[in-house]
């Protein structure tokens, strides 16, 4: 009888052999479950079960069910579809020969090779996948990635060699035809005449198109990821072609040179730090030279609760201190009522808000005790722009899933065709996918007594159809 696997309270009671055997069993079980998850997600997506579950897509339903980002689920479904066409890799995952991370590395590396040479035949793609799978059974996922880069480089070189051979063959055929025409001029052949020379029997070689690009110059392989970190900062990771990097280095070069102090002391900044400072300066210059909006300054909204505004003159002079008047501890950006926000990266310190107010568009916004805007500053003139800004101040993001406000549309809670007014208390921020859910499924929106929109799930999701507060309010209450 197999012993029960240990946990944090019983692992110390297991023998050495039990631990080794247990870890092996866990690994195999983990890979089997990963394969099963990918297979079932793919099949659910193929069957179109999302609409039966009250959602527009399987990725959205499953992401909400397991509380994971939709992008992560979308990648799993894509990987599952890829595995259905690569059964040998799927079998290796199921029997524990390779890990889920190996599978992802193989799929990504195969896609890289195919991007380097889109003319690869299916048998050739299968051979490449087999090579990568062999690497995966003996090495780390990173080694699979590195091997994929090597194969992509060779594939691009082979494609260029084939292209050059085709070009030479086409030119040679054209030369032979021109020479034959000069040596054997003849009148126009009658209809249905038979060819009378060897060159007439040759299959025409079409002129080749543009030559395939080397891997280093192929922009189709470019990627640039910006990943938020837990401490509020972000990490940038990318893979760029040679020309893009040349442009970046040329633009950064005058901004990243070491700058000695007035007394001649050497610049203490590291090269990486100088690159980061140069990038910040480059973006600053770009935003200030944009012509589409007339100005590229950052937009900062200063939210002022009406109760604090009326409390005493000092609060009106220093609205950024409003939270401190209500509690003993100083406020911080993690506070749900913190007033200083940037459009893309969220809450910022009062110090940074003061710095930005020297050059940015600072919009004072007066809100009630629920955070609903009552009046706007003078930064905007057009009613449609100000109204959208008011909705953004209240909702902050898509009220259902939390996508950034910049990706959202304004939705009428009571439809315009049903007499709904274009007023703040009848508008809500919805991303494209959530907007589609509201119009095409049984999900609904309603305005709550607090002046904020609430989403109402279909009975398939919640038989009681209990209203769900907007995404920002849910995050605020859980903070």
Long-range contacts (C-beta under 8 A, 24 or more apart in sequence): 27-96, 27-99, 28-95, 28-96, 30-99, 30-100, 31-93, 31-94, 31-95, 31-96, 31-98, 31-99, 31-100, 32-94, 32-95, 32-96, 34-93, 34-100, 35-83, 35-90, 35-93, 35-94, 37-76, 38-76, 38-77, 38-79, 38-80, 38-83, 39-80, 39-83, 39-84, 39-90, 41-73, 41-76, 41-77, 41-80, 42-77, 42-80, 42-81, 42-83, 42-84, 45-77, 45-80, 45-81, 51-441, 52-460, 53-460, 53-461, 54-441, 54-442, 54-443, 54-457, 54-458, 54-460, 54-461, 55-437, 55-441, 55-461, 56-433, 56-436, 56-437, 56-440, 56-441, 57-433, 60-401, 60-433, 60-437, 70-401, 75-104, 79-103, 79-104, 79-107, 82-107, 83-107, 86-129, 88-129, 88-130, 88-133, 89-129, 89-133, 92-133, 92-136, 92-137, 97-137, 98-133, 98-136, 98-137, 99-141, 101-141, 102-136, 102-141, 102-144, 103-136, 104-141, 105-132, 105-136, 105-141, 105-142, 105-144, 105-145, 105-148, 106-132, 106-133, 106-136, 106-144, 106-148, 108-145, 108-148, 109-144, 109-145, 109-147, 109-148, 109-149, 109-151, 109-152, 110-148, 112-148, 112-149, 112-152, 112-221, 113-148, 113-151, 113-152, 113-155, 115-152, 115-218, 115-220, 115-221, 116-152, 116-153, 116-155, 116-156, 116-159, 116-212, 116-215, 116-218, 116-221, 117-152, 117-155, 117-156, 117-158, 117-159, 117-212, 119-159, 119-162, 119-212, 120-155, 128-155, 149-215, 152-215, 152-221, 153-214, 153-215, 156-212, 156-213, 156-214, 156-215, 156-218, 157-214, 159-212, 160-211, 160-212, 160-214, 163-208, 163-211, 163-212, 164-211, 166-205, 166-208, 167-207, 167-208, 167-211, 169-205, 170-205, 170-206, 170-207, 170-208, 173-202, 173-204, 173-205, 176-202, 216-241, 216-242, 217-241, 217-242, 217-243, 219-243, 219-244, 228-345, 232-333, 232-345, 232-346, 234-345, 251-282, 252-278, 252-279, 252-282, 255-281, 255-282, 295-361, 297-359, 297-360, 297-361, 298-342, 298-343, 298-356, 298-360, 298-361, 299-342, 299-343, 299-360, 299-361, 299-363, 300-340, 300-341, 300-342, 300-348, 300-353, 300-356, 300-357, 300-360, 300-361, 300-362, 300-363, 301-339, 301-340, 301-341, 301-363, 301-365, 301-389, 301-393, 302-339, 302-340, 302-353, 302-357, 302-362, 302-363, 302-364, 302-365, 303-339, 303-340, 303-341, 303-365, 303-367, 303-371, 303-393, 304-339, 304-364, 304-365, 304-366, 304-367, 305-337, 305-366, 305-367, 305-368, 305-369, 305-371, 306-366, 306-367, 306-368, 306-369, 306-374, 307-369, 309-366, 319-364, 320-350, 320-353, 320-354, 334-479, 335-479, 336-475, 336-476, 336-477, 336-479, 337-371, 337-476, 341-396, 343-404, 343-405, 343-406, 344-404, 344-406, 363-389, 365-390, 365-393, 367-393, 367-394, 368-451, 370-450, 370-451, 370-452, 371-452, 372-424, 372-450, 372-451, 372-452, 373-424, 387-422, 387-424, 387-427, 390-424, 391-424, 391-427, 391-428, 391-429, 392-429, 394-424, 394-451, 394-452, 395-428, 395-429, 395-452, 395-453, 395-470, 395-472, 396-429, 396-471, 396-472, 397-429, 397-471, 397-472, 398-429, 398-430, 398-431, 398-434, 398-471, 399-428, 399-429, 399-430, 399-434, 399-445, 399-452, 399-453, 399-455, 399-470, 399-471, 399-472, 400-430, 400-431, 400-434, 400-437, 400-443, 400-455, 400-468, 400-470, 400-471, 401-431, 401-433, 401-434, 401-471, 402-471, 402-472, 402-475, 403-431, 403-434, 405-429, 407-431, 407-432, 409-435, 411-435, 411-438, 411-445, 413-445, 413-446, 413-447, 413-453, 425-451, 428-453, 428-470
